[in-house]
Structures are given as structure tokens and as C-alpha cells.
Amino acid sequence: MSRKSASPQPPASRPFAYRNRTLHCDGASLTALAAEHGTPLYVYSAQQIAHRYQLFTEAFAKRPHTVCYAVKANSSLAILRLLGQQGAGFDIVSGGELERVRKAHKPALKKVVFSGVGKQIWEIDAALAADILLFNVESPAELDLLAARAQALGKRARFALRVNPDVFAETHPYISTGLREHKFGIDINAARALYRKAAKSKWLEAAGVSVHIGSQIRNVSPFAAALARVAALIADLRRDGHDIRFVDAGGGLGIDYGTHNFDPAAEVKKYAAAINKGLAGESAHLILEPGRFIVAQAGALLTRVLFVKQNGAKTFVITDAAMNDLIRPALYHAHHEILPVKQPAKPAKLELEADVVGPVCESGDFFARDRKLPAVKPGDLVLLLDAGAYGMSQTSNYNTRPRPAEVLIEGSEAKLIRRRETMRDLLAPELLP
Ligand SMILES: *Cc1c(COP(=O)(O)O)cnc(C)c1O
């Protein structure tokens, strides 16, 4: 099958574009990057990451606020440092992520908020010792543990309860978190009593209220609904005598993974309008925890075609990247646009209808199914777009495959920020007793 269309172009709002018929990230040629660093390779634009962070600080300029980038979206030290130097705080979900913040940009420790339903003693202790900004507490038992550890260390713990507002946000069920049936947060109706109980401990300081309703949320009205419930709770808490200074709106703002018109500045403005509408007159210091929106479109996964294979009526493009390198298609049936690094002649013929798959021994190891692509052949480079968030941070060594290397592009300069793993790295923790 062959059909005519315009030559493929990266959709707007990505830092990837053809120049001299070769795909570039800002000023760096992907052909050159593959030659120097090999594939699969994660490529990120520093300029876009900084710009996306600035969109939040600008859209919320009228309110005292801190943008606490969600580390789990992409936890590369160099990216954390870049954001820390811009002034970002960080939303962490583990003691490991706390260590990353310490290593990347130590002054940001005082702007850390700690989320997660299963905090362990060593993680709580490390965060207390680092004097982080806020613990987002997700259960009564965790609040008891936090009080006990604060007492043991002689430190007062600032906390917010992460409340569950019972608001439905349209997204993939695996990343929806704001309903009562989810494991996250504390029923908003039970929160007031818990704050009252916490006030009896001199080791706990009820400093805020927190909410996070899910991820990849494109329609912003659930944010307004959730924040309206939070604002009402804060008013009650003030009446009860608690000094609530922070309201944490969580993360979750979604991006376009396809080819629709997408104006990131306009999206962040819409989001800010929804948050401000929900908060109405509430003037507490606002904490935001965006992850995906800041890094997803800044990054892409560069991979080389190994084979093109025909099985009956189906064509398979087999790449050297696999589900262990980017699990989103397998885990969430996520869509990633795929572009050839060499721009096809115009008008391009979308000659292939193929499954793009990796070498891993699982039928779930696919990047795309029945995707129309320009003809590609073994040795060609292709780029999986919008892989900057929940890409590298969800990699594994499944099938004993070394993780990809990562480069951060600054203008036309490419900085290696993580070398490719070696067999030695992979085997190092193993014992043959
Ligand atoms: C994952 C997560 C975020 C970030 O979500 P994005 O969709 O990447 O913006 C923020 N806060 C909490 C508590 C999270 O678990």
C-alpha cells in the first residue's frame, strides 16, 4: 500500500526538526549523536526543559508559589540540576529520589515535598534530617510514624495530608489517582479529624493540604473541582485553629502525544485559570508538582532499525530499542510518534504499515502497531517522540539489556549525562556463592 502525503514533520512544540534533511535536536544532528554515542539513546533539549519550567512560573506569577518538579518523570541528575538552578523545588516519592536532589542541587533540599503511600523509616529519617519543606502524608498510620520519627530525631515535621477529593479525571486507569477507590490519599471527609488529632503532637506541624488527582490529564476542569474541595477544607482547618500556609495542587497536566495543535503556553494558562478558579480567595503558598509537562516533549528515544521482517500479511520493523528502554506503549498502550532521522523525499510515500517492535521476548514489546511509516530499512535511524517523561525513569535491564545512554543538548552542544551501561555494571551486584 502506498499513499501520498506531506513529508513527515515533527509536530510543533517539540525541539526536533529536519535540517538538511536530517533530524536535529535544537542544533545537534541525530545522525552525529548516534555515531558518537550509539543507540538506543535518549536525547533531551535543555532549552525546552527550562522553557517549560518558566511557563509555570509565569502563569502563576500573581500567586506566591513553588514549582516542585516531580522527580519520577525523569530523574537524571543533570536534568534535576538544570531545574534546580532555574529555582525549582522537587516532588520526591522515595529516599532514593531525595539522594538525587541532594547530589544534583543541594540548596533545593529545603524545597522538597515528599509524596508516596509507603514511606519507610529510613526515608522519613533522611528527609527529616534534610529539613525538607513538606511531608505529604497519605494515611493515619504514616502520620503516627512521622510523629514518632520526628520525636526520635528531635525535629518538628511539617506535613500536609494528601486528601482524596473523589474527583474523576479522564486518563488511563493506571495513572488516575483521585477517586476514593484508589490507594492514594486520605478521604477528604476524614481529614479534618486527623488534623485535629495531629495538633496534639508537638512533633507535628500541620502546614498544608495536598492533592494529586492523576497524570496525563488534558481537560483541566477536574483540577478546579479538586482545588475547590481543598480550599473548603482549608477554611475549616483555619477555623479549627491550624496555621495552614501551603496548598499543594499536585501534578498531572497532560501533553499531546499526537499531531494535534498544541500550544504549551496556552495549556499552562488554562491550567492556571482552573487552579485559580478552584482556589478562589484562598491565598496560601501554592505548590505545583508538574513532571510530564516539563520533560516529556523535550526528550526522544533514538533507535536503529535492525531488521524489517514479513510474517504473513504483517510487516515488523525491529529496532534496537525495546520495552525495557521505553515501556509506555506496553504499559499504558501509549502512542508515540515515530519519525525517520533521514527525511524522505517529498512528497513522502507512507509505504509501510508496520508494527514497530523491539527484540525483547514478549509480544507486549511494541512501540507501535499497524503504523503507517515512510519506508525504512535495516541500519536506518528512527526517533520515538515525547519520551522525555516516564521513559528513562521506567527502564529496566529485562533480557539483560544495558540501559540506554542519555545526552542533554545545550544549543548545538551535546553533553553525555549518562553513559551506556556495560555488562560489568549489570552483573556487579550478583553473587555465585
Ligand atoms: C507522579 C506524580 C506527579 C507528577 O505527575 P505528572 O503527570 O508527571 O505531572 C506529581 N505528584 C505526585 C504525588 C505524583 O505521584
PDBQT file of the ligand as one rigid body, heavy atoms in Angstrom, charges set to zero:
ROOT
HETATM    1  C1  LIG A 501       3.598  11.325  39.514  1.00  0.00    +0.000 C 
HETATM    2  C2  LIG A 501       3.241  12.438  40.417  1.00  0.00    +0.000 A 
HETATM    3  C3  LIG A 501       3.345  13.761  39.986  1.00  0.00    +0.000 A 
HETATM    4  C4  LIG A 501       3.711  14.153  38.582  1.00  0.00    +0.000 C 
HETATM    5  O1  LIG A 501       2.709  13.834  37.660  1.00  0.00    +0.000 OA
HETATM    6  P1  LIG A 501       2.830  14.325  36.147  1.00  0.00    +0.000 P 
HETATM    7  O2  LIG A 501       1.637  13.742  35.494  1.00  0.00    +0.000 OA
HETATM    8  O3  LIG A 501       4.099  13.795  35.600  1.00  0.00    +0.000 OA
HETATM    9  O4  LIG A 501       2.799  15.815  36.162  1.00  0.00    +0.000 OA
HETATM   10  C5  LIG A 501       3.091  14.766  40.906  1.00  0.00    +0.000 A 
HETATM   11  N1  LIG A 501       2.729  14.479  42.176  1.00  0.00    +0.000 NA
HETATM   12  C6  LIG A 501       2.609  13.214  42.623  1.00  0.00    +0.000 A 
HETATM   13  C7  LIG A 501       2.223  12.971  44.032  1.00  0.00    +0.000 C 
HETATM   14  C8  LIG A 501       2.847  12.152  41.756  1.00  0.00    +0.000 A 
HETATM   15  O5  LIG A 501       2.714  10.893  42.196  1.00  0.00    +0.000 OA
ENDROOT
TORSDOF 0
